[in-house]
Amino acid sequence: YVVQKCITSLAPKMLQFIIDELTQNNAVLGIARHNCGCRIVQLLIEHCPTEQVHDLVELLLGQFSEISRHAYGRFVMQKLLQHVAREQQPRVVELVEQHVSELACHRHGCTVICAALENGDLADRYRLAEMVLEDSNQVAFMAGTRHGRSIITNLLDLSDGSGCQRLLAILKGNPKLGKVLRCRSEGGDVYC
């Protein structure tokens, strides 16, 4: 907790020694998966200039899928999606797109997809939404999970009329979703 307080209290240039320790021997990869350590990495991403944490972020992106599916690592990736540097954004989007199928079927990975649908360039978010909608079994699976329902809500928010209709058809056609699924739409609530 002392390190967390230092990060929030000190000027970013005073935090370089922490970043150096985390990047040395790839220590950040283990720290990002630790219940307290993940918060340290998140705070560094949030409080330091992007050029200062560039190497740290590159190490994290090297194990994007594994960290995204980890109980604590997912929080680091969500923060990264919120604060990624402009020059690293295309790489992050590409990694989300490459791993969308495995993340969508994982309870922690779903939260990273959700963060990607909420942050970043609108064109990238639309493209990701279309990629998720391509696999109807995957959509049905997500709709049946707590974190997956957040993705469904984001898909409804991002989808045009035809995308929304496709999504509703997938959800209505799945017998596993016998209960009423309440979804948001532009005109208010839609009941499937």
N, C-alpha and C positions, 0 to 999 in steps of 0.2 A: 504494500500500500504506500510505502514511502516513495518508491519509484514513480508510482502513478501521481502522487502529489507533486513531485519534482517536475514531471512532464507538464502538468497543468499550471505550475507556478513560474517556472523558469522560461527565459527567452529561448527560442528554438536553437540558436547557435550554441547555447550552453548544454544542449542535449546530445551533441554529436558523440560524446563518449558512450552513451547508451546505444546509439545506432551502430557505432563501431563494434561494440561487444556483441550485438545481436547478429551482425553480418559476418563476423569472424567465425569461421568453421560452420557456417550455415545454422547457427544456434537459433535463429528466428523461426526455423521450421518446426522445432520442438516447442518453443515458447508460444507460438501461435496456437498450439493445441493444448495448452495448459489453462486451467480454469482462471487463474489470476494473470498469467502471462499474456493471454489473448487480449486482455484489457490494456496492457502496456503497449502492445503493437497497435491496437486501435487508436490509442491516444497519440502515438507518434505520427500515424498517418493523418490524423485529424489536425494536430497542432503544428506540425513542421511543414516547411515549404516542400513542394513536390520534388524539387531537385535534390533536397537534402535526404529524402527517403527513397530516392530512385533505386539504388542498389538493393535495399531492403525489399522493396516492392517486386523487383525482378526475381529475387529468390523465392518469394511467395508465389509468383506467377508460374515458376518452374514446377510447382506441385499444386497447381490450381485445383484439379479435380479432387485429390486426396484431402486437401485442407478444407475445401468447400463441403465435403461430406462428413467432416468431423464435428462433433458436438460443440466444441469451442472455436475451432478454426473457421466455421461458417460466419461467425460474428466479425472476424478479421476481413473476410472476403466481402461481406456486406458493406463494411466501412470503406474498403478499398473501392468498391463500385460507386460509392458516394463521393469520394475524394480523389479519384484517379487523375493523373496528369494528362493533359491533352495528347501528348505524344505517345502515351501508353494506352490510351483509350481504345484504339483499334485492336490492339493485341488482347486486351481484356475482353472485348466484345467477341473476338474470334474464339477465345478460349471458352466462353459461355456457350457459343454456338456449337463448338466441337463436342462439348460434353453435355449438351442439353438433355439427351436421352437418359444418361446415367444419373444426372442430377435430379431430373424430374421424378425418377422412381425411388428417390432416397429422401427420407424425412428431413434431413438437414440440408441436403442439396436443393430441395424445393425453395428454401428461404433465400438462397443465392440467386436463383432464377427470378424470384419475386423482386429482389433488390435490383436486378438488371432491368426488369420491366418498369421499374419506378424511376431509374436514374439514367442519365446519359442522353445521347443524341436521339431525337424522336424517330428518325429513320431507322436507326439500329434497333430501337425498341419495337417498332412495327415489324421489322424483319424477324426478330426473335419470336414475337407473338405468332407470326405465320409458321415458323419452324415448330413451335410447340403444338399448334393446331393440326399439323400434318399427321400426327399419330393419334388416332381416336382412342386406342386402348390406353395410351399414356395419359390423355386428357381425362378419361373416365377414372383411371387410377388416382390421379391427383385430386379429382373432385371428391373422392372418398376419404381424403386425408386432411388433417387440420391445416397443415402448411400449404398443401396443394390447393385448398379452397381459396387461399389468398392469391395464388396465381390465376385461378379462374376469374376472380374478381378483376384483377389487373387486365386479363385478356378481354373481358367484356368492356372495360374502360377504353382499351386501345383499339379494339376491333371496329371496323366499319360495319355497315349493315349486314353484308354477306358473311363476314367473319363471325359476327354475333349469332346469326342464324345457324351457321355451321356448328358453333359451340353448343347452342341450345339443342340442336338435333342430336349431337353426340350424347349429351347429358340425358335427354329424354329417352333415347334408345338403349340405355344401359339398365338392365334389370337389377344390378347391384345397388343402384341409387334409387331404391323404392321410396325413400322418404322425400319429402318436398325439399328441393334445393332452392334457397332464396338467393337470387343474384341481383347485382346492381346493374342498372342500365341508365341511359341518359334521361329517359322519361320517368324515372322512379324505379320501383321494384318490379322485377319480372319473376313470375312463378313458373317453374318448369314442371 
